[in-house]
Amino acid sequence: MPLVNTREMFKRAYEEGYAIGAFNVNNMEIVQGITEACKELNAPVILQVSAGARKYANHTYLTKLVEAAEIETGLPIALHLDHGSSFELCKDCIDGGFTSVMIDGSHLPYEENVELAKKVADYAHPRNVTVEAELGRLAGIEDAVNVSAADASYTDPAQVQDFVERTGVDSLAIAIGTSHGAYKFKPGQKPQLRFDILKEVSDRLPGFPIVLHGASSVIPEYVEMINQFGGEMPDAIGIPEDMLREAAKMAVCKINVDSDLRLAMTAAVRKYLAENPSHFDPRQYLSPARDAIKSLVMHKIETVLGCGGKA
């Protein structure tokens, strides 16, 4: 099966009340861990690449790793650009084999966001590539995304229908209380998603797939492991997984996971090297890192996404 776009994935996910995991990839072990988990649970998957990942690992290396994963697993896999910052970047990814792109104009005035998203969709659709855009701004820091709490804003449900109709995009990322990175909330602050906004958006856009960014849960097990083996992350707080599962039962068809992958991988590497300080073969410490990625993704599929058996 060749790489696919997200159109049919999202249609089925919306109808059956689950979400597809969109996992950020940077190297071979991350790709392997994610797709091994998805193969074992027969789950569709979106492997997404940020501009930072393309700069780090190279566009060609990443696309070929994802193509290899498709050959090895036979799963429906979409290759997605995460937080595309310009038409030129989206075009480069479309021309280079990506099957889905996100154009993030959420920092722009509304009309400029509409114009940019439409330009990308007009280029992508004749090439069978799906497009995600964003309304509202999530706080937090992750790769090229850096939005202060003061600049963050919830999505205005009154704008969504106009935006989707005028741009022709295929999915929409909205801001309902998630945020990028592992430090999402101040100590003592209770995480809360605005399900009222999500419901109003879904009422205004019946059947239309919604996306949640910044949806890592910052699993305490990995934070504790990092702290135990030389880290310092006492105040990392994520999105409760029961809230994410509830969102997946509604209009949310794509849930992004990046920070949790980083935490799982880093925790496994730190633990291995602390327990085996004389080892220096990367295969020795990257193997448990890959296993940690696989375990995390299986957990997300079973606990949050509900997409096991849906490939």
C-alpha positions in Angstrom: 0.0 0.0 0.0 1.5 3.4 -0.9 1.4 6.3 1.5 -2.0 7.8 1.9 -3.5 11.2 2.6 -5.8 11.7 5.6 -9.2 12.1 3.8 -10.5 8.5 4.3 -8.7 8.1 7.6 -10.6 11.0 9.1 -13.9 10.2 7.5 -14.0 6.8 9.2 -12.6 8.2 12.5 -15.3 10.8 12.6 -18.1 8.3 11.9 -16.8 5.7 14.4 -15.7 8.1 17.2 -12.0 7.6 17.5 -8.9 9.6 16.6 -5.7 8.9 14.6 -2.4 9.4 16.3 -0.1 11.9 14.6 3.4 11.2 16.0 6.4 13.4 15.3 9.4 11.6 13.8 13.1 12.6 13.7 15.1 9.4 13.2 14.9 5.7 12.4 14.3 4.4 15.9 11.3 6.7 16.4 9.8 5.6 13.1 10.4 2.0 13.9 8.9 2.2 17.5 5.8 4.0 16.3 5.0 1.8 13.4 5.9 -1.5 15.2 3.2 -0.5 17.8 0.7 0.4 15.1 1.3 -2.9 13.2 0.9 -4.9 16.4 -2.5 -3.2 17.1 -3.5 -2.8 13.4 -3.8 0.9 13.7 -3.6 3.6 11.0 -1.0 6.3 11.7 0.2 9.7 10.7 3.9 10.3 10.9 4.6 14.0 10.9 7.7 16.0 10.4 8.4 19.5 11.6 10.6 22.0 9.8 13.1 21.4 12.6 13.1 17.7 11.9 13.6 18.2 8.2 16.6 20.4 9.0 18.0 17.9 11.4 17.5 14.6 9.5 17.1 15.8 5.9 13.9 15.6 3.9 15.0 12.7 1.8 16.2 10.5 4.7 12.9 11.1 6.6 10.6 10.4 3.6 12.6 7.2 2.8 12.3 6.0 6.4 8.5 6.5 6.3 8.3 4.7 2.9 10.3 1.8 4.4 7.9 1.7 7.4 5.0 1.4 5.0 6.7 -1.5 3.1 7.5 -3.3 6.4 4.0 -2.9 8.0 1.6 -2.6 5.1 -0.4 -0.1 7.2 -2.1 3.0 5.9 0.4 5.7 6.7 0.2 9.4 6.0 3.3 11.5 5.9 2.4 15.0 7.2 4.2 18.3 7.5 3.6 19.7 11.0 3.4 23.5 11.4 4.3 24.6 7.9 5.2 28.2 8.2 5.0 29.3 4.5 3.5 28.3 1.2 7.1 27.6 -0.1 7.7 25.1 2.7 4.4 23.3 2.1 5.0 23.3 -1.7 8.4 21.8 -1.1 7.0 19.0 1.0 4.1 18.3 -1.4 6.5 18.1 -4.3 8.8 15.9 -2.2 6.3 13.1 -1.5 4.4 14.3 1.6 0.7 13.2 1.5 -0.6 15.8 3.9 0.6 19.3 5.0 -0.3 21.8 7.7 -0.1 25.5 6.9 0.0 27.4 10.2 -1.2 31.0 9.7 -2.7 31.2 13.1 -0.4 34.1 14.0 -1.6 36.2 11.1 -4.7 38.4 10.9 -7.7 36.4 10.0 -8.0 37.5 6.3 -4.3 36.8 5.8 -4.7 33.3 7.4 -7.6 32.6 5.0 -5.6 33.7 2.0 -2.5 31.6 2.9 -4.5 28.5 3.7 -6.5 28.8 0.4 -3.2 29.2 -1.6 -1.8 26.0 0.0 -5.1 24.0 -0.5 -5.3 25.1 -4.2 -1.8 23.8 -4.8 -2.2 20.6 -2.7 -5.6 19.2 -3.9 -4.8 18.7 -7.6 -1.8 16.6 -6.3 -4.0 14.5 -4.0 -2.5 16.0 -0.8 -4.7 17.0 2.1 -4.3 20.3 4.0 -4.7 21.2 7.7 -4.9 24.8 8.9 -5.2 26.4 12.3 -7.6 28.9 14.0 -6.7 30.2 17.5 -3.2 30.0 19.0 -1.8 27.5 21.4 0.6 28.6 24.1 3.9 26.8 24.6 7.3 26.0 23.1 8.1 23.1 20.7 10.5 23.2 17.8 9.7 26.4 15.8 6.5 27.1 17.8 6.9 29.6 20.6 3.8 31.3 21.8 3.5 33.1 25.1 0.5 32.7 27.4 -0.4 36.3 26.7 -0.5 35.7 22.9 -2.5 32.5 23.1 -6.2 32.6 22.2 -9.1 30.2 22.0 -10.6 29.4 18.7 -13.6 31.6 17.9 -16.4 29.1 16.8 -18.1 31.9 14.9 -15.2 32.0 12.4 -14.8 28.3 11.6 -17.5 27.8 9.0 -16.4 30.9 7.0 -12.8 29.8 7.2 -13.3 26.3 6.0 -15.6 27.3 3.2 -13.3 30.0 1.9 -10.1 28.0 2.2 -11.2 24.5 1.2 -8.9 22.9 3.8 -9.5 19.3 4.8 -9.1 19.6 8.6 -8.8 22.3 11.2 -6.6 22.6 14.3 -8.4 24.5 17.1 -7.3 25.9 20.4 -9.4 24.6 23.3 -6.9 24.5 26.2 -4.0 22.3 25.0 -0.5 23.8 24.7 2.8 22.8 23.2 5.7 21.3 25.1 6.0 19.5 28.5 5.4 22.6 30.6 1.8 23.3 29.8 0.5 24.7 33.1 1.8 26.4 36.2 2.2 24.2 39.3 -1.1 23.8 41.0 -3.0 24.8 37.9 -5.7 22.3 36.8 -5.7 21.3 33.1 -9.0 21.8 31.5 -10.2 21.5 27.9 -13.0 23.7 26.6 -15.4 21.1 25.4 -18.0 23.8 24.9 -15.9 25.3 22.2 -15.3 21.9 20.6 -19.0 21.1 20.6 -19.9 24.5 19.1 -17.2 24.0 16.4 -18.5 20.5 15.6 -22.1 21.8 15.5 -21.1 24.5 13.0 -19.0 22.0 10.9 -20.9 18.7 11.1 -18.8 15.8 9.9 -15.6 17.9 9.6 -12.4 16.6 11.2 -10.9 18.6 14.0 -7.3 18.4 15.2 -5.7 18.8 18.6 -2.1 20.0 18.9 -0.1 20.2 22.1 -1.9 17.0 23.3 0.9 15.2 25.1 0.0 14.0 28.6 3.5 14.2 30.0 3.3 10.7 31.5 4.7 10.9 35.1 6.6 7.6 34.7 8.9 9.1 32.2 9.3 12.4 34.0 10.2 10.5 37.2 12.7 8.4 35.3 14.4 11.5 33.8 14.5 13.1 37.3 16.0 9.9 38.8 18.8 9.7 36.2 20.0 13.3 36.2 17.2 15.4 34.9 15.2 18.2 36.5 11.5 18.3 35.4 9.5 18.6 38.6 6.8 20.9 37.3 6.0 19.2 33.9 2.2 18.8 33.6 0.3 17.5 30.6 -3.3 17.0 29.4 -5.2 14.2 31.2 -5.7 11.3 29.0 -9.4 10.9 29.9 -10.0 14.4 28.5 -8.2 13.5 25.2 -10.3 10.3 24.9 -13.5 12.3 25.3 -12.3 14.7 22.6 -11.6 11.7 20.3 -15.2 10.5 20.8 -16.4 13.9 19.5 -15.2 15.7 16.4 -11.4 15.3 17.0 -10.0 13.0 14.4 -6.2 13.7 14.8 -4.3 14.0 18.1 -0.7 15.2 17.9 1.9 13.6 20.2 5.5 14.8 20.3 6.6 15.7 23.8 5.6 12.3 25.2 7.8 10.6 22.6 10.7 12.8 23.5 10.2 12.1 27.2 9.9 8.3 26.7 13.0 8.1 24.5 15.1 10.4 26.7 14.1 8.5 29.9 15.1 5.1 28.4 18.5 6.4 27.1 19.3 8.1 30.5 18.3 5.0 32.4 20.4 2.7 30.2 23.5 4.8 30.3 23.2 5.4 34.1 23.0 1.6 34.6 25.7 0.8 32.0 28.2 3.7 32.1 30.9 1.8 30.2 28.7 1.1 27.2 29.2 3.3 24.1 27.5 1.4 21.3 24.5 3.5 20.1 22.6 0.3 19.3 22.7 -0.7 23.0 21.0 2.5 24.3 18.8 3.2 21.3 17.2 -0.3 21.4 15.5 0.4 24.8 14.7 3.9 23.5 12.9 2.3 20.5 11.1 -0.1 22.9 10.0 2.8 25.0 8.5 4.6 22.0 6.7 1.4 21.0 5.3 1.0 24.5 4.1 4.6 24.6 2.4 4.5 21.3 0.6 1.3 22.2 -0.6 2.9 25.4 -1.9 6.0 23.4 -3.7 3.8 20.9 -5.4 1.8 23.6 -6.1 4.5 26.2 -6.5 7.8 24.2 -7.0 7.3 20.5 -9.2 4.2 20.2 -7.9 3.4 16.7 -6.7 -0.1 17.3 -8.0 -2.5 14.7 -9.0 0.3 12.4 -6.2 0.0 9.8 
